[in-house]
Amino acid sequence: MKWSLFTAALCLLCLHTESKTWSPQEHLQKHLDKDNEVFTRRPNHHKAGPPDHNKLIEMARYVMHNCDWASIATLSTQPAIQGFPFTNVKSIVDGSLANSTGMPYFYMSPLDFTARDLSKNTRATVLVSLEETRYCESQKWDPEDPRCTRLMLSGKMKKVKEGTPEYTFAKAALFERHPAMAHFPADHDWFVAKMKIAQIAMVDWFGGAKYIPVKDYLAYNYTGTEMLHYYNRLHL
């Protein structure tokens, strides 16, 4: 009898706990915990891996399309290091998730180091790495390992003319991949920039750097949809 009463009391306690009224803070924490759990279990969108390293152009386009940011080197205009090479991190896209072009696009402000440098000298080098996809990490390769592909595009940066179809496409692609850009301070005179590519160098496997003809790189019909599938899964 005593055991039955104890069991009944325990069940009532469980029901009371389950019917607890959650405060707004507790609701928020529950959602955050759930999001964190989903994030930690989320599959890597690069699970299939990059293309064969012998497919140089396909590899170059894969790395460019699947990277969210780039290191961009310019010649500094800062008084203390004027003329020195200076690097900065910039968010990047090469088109929309479903339409890769190979052309690197950036959203810049004249207040930034990079834009200031480019206003005096438009020459730059952009670097993206397969390490950004976490693939190298999954293979236990150091970022400097030659199997961890590094793509370096050098050329002259230029503004994309506002109001043109290319501007509309590039800005939409930037905001699609980097939605925080929609909330950047409106008084920073943002503009879209791209690179007129002069040289493409790539460290891809052993044997030294490879050089890819710019024309072939841009003309390649890259059909990879890794990023599109990944972002679609994020919003299920």
Backbone hydrogen bonds, N-H to C=O, Kabsch-Sander energy under -0.5 kcal/mol:
donor,donor_aa,acceptor,acceptor_aa,energy
5,L,1,M,-2.4
6,F,2,K,-2.3
7,T,3,W,-2.4
8,A,4,S,-2.4
9,A,5,L,-2.4
10,L,6,F,-2.2
11,C,7,T,-2.2
12,L,8,A,-2.3
13,L,9,A,-2.1
14,C,10,L,-2.1
15,L,11,C,-2.5
16,H,12,L,-2.3
17,T,13,L,-2.2
18,E,14,C,-2.5
19,S,15,L,-1.8
20,K,17,T,-1.3
22,W,20,K,-0.6
27,H,23,S,-2.5
28,L,24,P,-2.3
29,Q,25,Q,-2.3
30,K,26,E,-2.4
31,H,27,H,-2.1
32,L,28,L,-2.5
33,D,29,Q,-2.9
34,K,30,K,-2.2
35,D,31,H,-2.8
36,N,32,L,-2.6
37,E,33,D,-2.1
38,V,34,K,-2.4
39,F,35,D,-2.7
40,T,36,N,-2.4
41,R,37,E,-1.3
42,R,38,V,-0.8
42,R,39,F,-0.8
47,K,44,N,-1.7
49,G,46,H,-1.9
55,K,52,D,-2.0
56,L,54,N,-1.6
59,M,55,K,-2.7
60,A,56,L,-2.6
61,R,57,I,-2.4
62,Y,58,E,-2.3
63,V,59,M,-2.6
64,M,60,A,-2.2
65,H,61,R,-2.4
66,N,62,Y,-2.0
67,C,63,V,-0.5
67,C,64,M,-0.8
70,A,90,K,-2.7
71,S,127,L,-2.3
72,I,70,A,-0.6
72,I,88,N,-3.0
73,A,125,T,-3.1
74,T,86,F,-2.7
76,S,74,T,-0.6
76,S,84,F,-3.2
81,I,78,Q,-1.3
82,Q,79,P,-0.8
83,G,76,S,-2.9
84,F,81,I,-2.6
86,F,74,T,-2.6
88,N,72,I,-1.5
90,K,70,A,-2.6
92,I,68,D,-2.5
93,V,105,Y,-1.3
96,S,99,N,-0.9
99,N,96,S,-0.6
101,T,94,D,-3.0
102,G,94,D,-0.7
103,M,94,D,-0.5
105,Y,93,V,-3.0
106,F,193,A,-2.6
108,M,106,F,-0.6
108,M,191,F,-3.0
112,D,109,S,-2.0
116,R,112,D,-2.1
117,D,113,F,-2.3
118,L,114,T,-2.6
119,S,115,A,-1.5
120,K,116,R,-0.5
120,K,117,D,-1.4
121,N,117,D,-2.2
124,A,155,G,-2.5
125,T,73,A,-1.7
126,V,153,L,-3.4
127,L,71,S,-2.8
128,V,151,L,-2.1
130,L,149,T,-3.0
132,E,129,S,-1.7
133,T,130,L,-1.6
134,R,131,E,-1.8
135,Y,130,L,-0.8
138,S,134,R,-1.9
139,Q,135,Y,-1.3
140,K,137,E,-1.4
141,W,136,C,-2.8
145,D,142,D,-2.1
148,C,145,D,-2.2
149,T,147,R,-1.3
150,R,203,V,-2.0
151,L,128,V,-2.9
152,M,201,A,-3.2
153,L,126,V,-2.8
153,L,151,L,-0.5
154,S,152,M,-0.5
154,S,199,Q,-2.6
155,G,124,A,-2.3
156,K,196,K,-1.7
157,M,122,T,-2.9
158,K,194,K,-2.6
160,V,192,V,-3.0
161,K,159,K,-0.5
164,T,161,K,-1.5
168,T,164,T,-2.3
169,F,165,P,-2.5
170,A,166,E,-3.0
171,K,167,Y,-2.8
172,A,168,T,-2.0
173,A,169,F,-2.2
174,L,170,A,-2.5
175,F,171,K,-2.5
176,E,172,A,-1.9
177,R,173,A,-2.1
178,H,174,L,-2.5
181,M,178,H,-2.2
182,A,179,P,-1.4
183,H,180,A,-2.0
184,F,181,M,-1.7
188,H,185,P,-1.3
189,D,186,A,-0.7
191,F,108,M,-2.5
193,A,106,F,-2.5
194,K,158,K,-2.5
195,M,104,P,-0.9
196,K,156,K,-3.5
197,I,195,M,-1.0
198,A,154,S,-3.3
199,Q,154,S,-2.0
201,A,152,M,-2.7
202,M,210,K,-2.6
203,V,150,R,-2.3
204,D,202,M,-0.8
205,W,146,P,-3.3
210,K,202,M,-3.1
212,I,200,I,-2.2
217,Y,213,P,-2.3
218,L,214,V,-2.5
219,A,215,K,-1.8
220,Y,216,D,-1.2
222,Y,220,Y,-1.6
228,L,97,L,-0.6
229,H,225,T,-2.4
230,Y,226,E,-2.3
231,Y,227,M,-2.6
232,N,228,L,-2.1
233,R,229,H,-2.0
234,L,230,Y,-1.6
235,H,231,Y,-1.0
235,H,232,N,-0.5
236,L,233,R,-1.3
